[in-house]
Amino acid sequence: MLKAQKLTLAVLIQATLLSPAFASEQSESKGFVEDAKASILFRNGFISRNRTEGRTDLESWGQAAIGKFDSGFTQGIVGVGVGAVGDVAFKIGANKDSGNQMLHLNGKDDVWARGGANIKARISNTTVRYGTQFLELPVLSSNDARLLPEYYTGTLVTSHEIKNLELTYGQFTKDQYSNQVNTDGNHLKRADVWGAQYKFTDNLKASYFGSDLKDSLERHYADVNYKYPIAADSSLTFDLSGYHTKYDSQIYNSLSFPTGDANTSKTNNIWAFSTTYNKGNHTGMLAYQQSSGNVGYDYNIAADGGGTIWLPNSYLSDFNGNGEKSLQAQYSYNFAGLGIPGLTWTTAYVYGWNIHVDGVTSGAKEHEFFNQVKYTVQSGFAKNLSFKVRNSTYHSSYDYSAPNGDFGKGYLGTTNEWRVYVEYPLNLF
């Protein structure tokens, strides 16, 4: 693992020293103030989970304002700049038993606020940023599916010195989840990440990313994506992606999962292949996903990011159990074809089988029916205001949701979930 980190750093340094054959990002800088941007995202979020088998229903509702400021870079060979992120939120309503990571302290606090700053420097096409930031890396991806986002604190280096190639390296020491005020609420010891993305042609691209979270896990991700144009308004896209994860035994000392024993090291391999057909306003997808090893693909358990599952069969359930195989059929329609631009609908059905539950069964099953409708205002004073409603009807076999009759050690269980989000982005400058 240390060799991979050193190799990534060496490639980044050498790429920075190369004379690029195209204009550099830094040479095009207009200035610290001239390129500055600031915005506020107003988000109203509601989650309701109706659960069976005598389990308590969960419900949360809140309002948030999420601010972001990013200066430009000063001009010259080395440009410098600053940035900041911050948010404030308050709960709405009673929020009964809201143990769904939507609100701070599960809804016990009425109002809470967070924030952080970062500094950045750029030379040629290589940027270094240190401080509080939102991450979108396949192996360390911030959650943004709740009221507030997840933030990491550390250093991220991104380089575009070689045409069509993006290199990434980062080291982070704090993780603040969506419902936490403590800047290191998840007690991250250290996370090293590295990766490369390369565009071979306009239609073929591939990527690899790795991460090493001290005393927790080691993870690798790879993806190959190819788009085959059929006609002017239609195409076929093939995507193959997957993770290999090795979990340290100590992160299971106090945890017990239905897919693996505590106090032992774990290994998981999960991959997926999807085929997507698009024609005009219609899009259809078929996806097959398979997990193997001696544990399921567990994520967001060791400060490794609430969004770290870049796989197709992921809605309310991630279909990531030990040994699980799953198949998805998805259809999306853009109502611009009927004269209603900004309105989209997505429906999907996912069926999973062959789930191993230690000491119980090797044939547990689950399935989910998903629907989402989203509308974004296209013009006028409310332009970009969006409304999103999604519903998941989920069911799993009893031996998966309550192994040995214990729902506390099971996965999800039969659930009918509604999520409603209203968002309005306001660009200040």
C-alpha positions, 0 to 999 in steps of 0.5 A, spaced: 500 500 500 505 504 501 508 503 494 502 505 491 502 511 495 509 513 493 508 511 486 502 516 485 506 522 489 512 520 484 507 521 478 504 527 480 510 530 481 513 528 475 507 530 471 507 537 474 514 538 472 512 536 465 511 542 460 504 541 458 502 541 450 496 545 452 494 552 455 495 551 463 489 552 468 493 557 472 495 561 466 488 562 464 487 565 471 483 572 472 484 573 479 483 572 486 476 576 486 475 576 479 474 568 479 471 568 486 464 564 486 459 564 492 452 560 493 447 558 498 443 552 497 436 552 500 434 545 502 428 542 505 428 535 506 423 529 509 424 522 510 419 517 512 420 510 513 414 505 515 416 499 518 413 492 519 414 486 524 413 491 530 419 495 529 418 503 530 417 507 524 422 513 523 420 520 520 424 526 520 423 533 517 428 539 516 430 545 513 437 547 511 441 553 508 448 550 505 453 556 503 459 555 499 465 560 497 471 559 493 475 565 491 479 565 484 487 564 484 492 569 484 495 570 478 502 568 477 506 562 476 503 559 483 496 562 484 493 561 491 486 562 494 481 560 499 475 557 500 469 556 505 463 551 507 458 552 512 451 550 513 445 551 518 439 547 519 433 546 524 428 541 524 420 541 523 415 537 526 416 532 532 420 528 528 418 521 531 424 516 533 428 519 527 434 514 527 436 515 520 442 520 520 437 526 517 438 530 524 443 532 529 442 527 535 436 524 532 432 530 532 433 532 539 437 539 537 432 544 534 437 548 531 445 546 529 450 549 525 457 547 522 462 550 518 470 550 515 475 553 511 480 551 506 486 554 502 489 552 495 494 553 491 495 552 483 501 551 479 500 549 471 494 544 471 496 541 478 491 544 484 493 543 492 487 544 497 487 543 504 482 544 509 474 542 510 472 540 503 466 535 500 469 529 497 467 525 490 471 520 490 469 512 489 473 510 495 472 516 499 465 519 497 461 524 502 454 523 503 449 528 500 443 524 501 441 527 507 439 534 510 446 536 510 453 534 506 458 530 509 465 534 510 472 531 510 478 535 513 485 534 509 489 535 503 487 533 496 491 534 490 488 534 483 493 534 477 491 535 469 498 535 466 497 530 461 492 531 456 486 526 458 489 524 464 487 526 471 491 524 477 488 524 484 492 524 491 489 526 498 490 525 505 485 526 510 484 526 518 477 528 520 470 526 517 464 530 519 458 526 517 451 529 515 448 529 522 454 531 526 457 538 529 463 535 531 468 536 526 471 529 527 465 525 529 467 519 526 474 519 529 478 518 523 485 516 524 487 517 517 485 516 510 490 516 504 487 516 497 489 516 490 487 515 483 487 516 476 482 517 470 483 517 463 479 518 457 482 514 451 477 517 446 470 521 447 466 514 448 471 510 452 474 512 459 477 508 465 479 509 472 482 506 478 482 509 485 485 506 492 484 508 499 487 506 505 484 508 512 488 506 518 486 501 522 480 500 518 480 498 511 484 498 504 479 499 498 480 499 491 475 501 485 476 500 478 471 502 472 471 502 464 465 505 461 464 505 453 458 509 449 457 506 443 453 511 438 447 508 434 444 514 431 444 522 432 439 521 438 440 514 440 446 510 444 448 504 448 453 505 454 456 499 457 459 500 464 463 495 468 465 497 475 467 494 482 470 494 489 475 490 492 475 491 500 479 488 506 477 490 512 481 490 519 479 485 524 479 491 529 473 494 526 469 488 527 470 488 535 464 492 537 460 490 531 456 485 528 453 484 521 448 479 519 454 477 513 460 476 518 462 474 525 466 480 529 473 480 531 476 477 524 478 480 518 474 480 512 475 481 505 469 483 499 469 483 492 463 486 489 462 488 481 457 490 477 455 490 469 450 495 466 447 496 459 444 502 458 440 504 452 438 511 450 433 514 445 431 521 445 427 522 452 427 514 453 432 511 457 432 503 459 438 500 463 439 492 465 444 491 471 447 485 474 451 486 480 455 480 484 458 480 491 463 475 494 468 474 500 466 472 507 462 479 508 458 483 504 460 490 502 460 494 508 461 502 507 460 508 512 462 504 518 469 506 519 469 514 516 469 511 509 464 516 506 456 515 506 456 515 498 462 510 497 458 505 493 458 507 486 454 501 483 448 501 479 444 497 484 443 502 490 437 505 492 434 504 499 438 497 499 445 497 496 444 489 494 451 488 497 450 482 502 455 477 503 455 472 496 449 476 494 447 476 486 442 482 484 439 484 477 436 490 476 431 493 470 430 501 470 427 506 466 427 513 465 423 518 461 424 526 460 417 529 459 421 534 455 418 530 449 411 531 451 412 539 452 414 539 459 422 540 460 425 539 467 420 533 469 423 527 469 421 520 472 425 514 474 422 507 476 426 501 477 426 494 480 431 490 483 431 483 486 437 480 490 438 472 492 443 468 494 445 472 500 449 468 506 447 470 513 452 466 517 449 460 521 443 461 518 442 461 511 445 461 504 439 463 500 436 469 503 433 474 498 431 481 498 427 486 492 425 493 492 421 497 487 423 504 486 420 510 483 422 518 483 419 524 480 423 530 479 421 537 477 426 543 476 423 550 474 426 552 467 425 560 467 422 566 471 424 568 478 424 561 481 428 558 475 432 552 478 428 551 484 427 543 484 422 538 487 424 531 488 419 525 491 422 518 491 419 512 494 422 505 495 418 499 497 422 494 500 422 487 502 427 482 505 426 475 507 426 474 515 432 470 515 436 476 512 432 482 516 432 478 523 437 472 523 435 468 529 429 472 530 433 478 532 432 485 528 437 488 531 442 484 528 439 484 521 438 488 515 433 493 513 427 489 514 420 490 510 420 498 509 416 503 505 420 509 505 418 516 502 423 522 501 421 529 499 426 534 497 425 541 495 432 545 493 433 552 491 440 554 489 442 561 489 448 564 486 451 570 490 456 571 485 
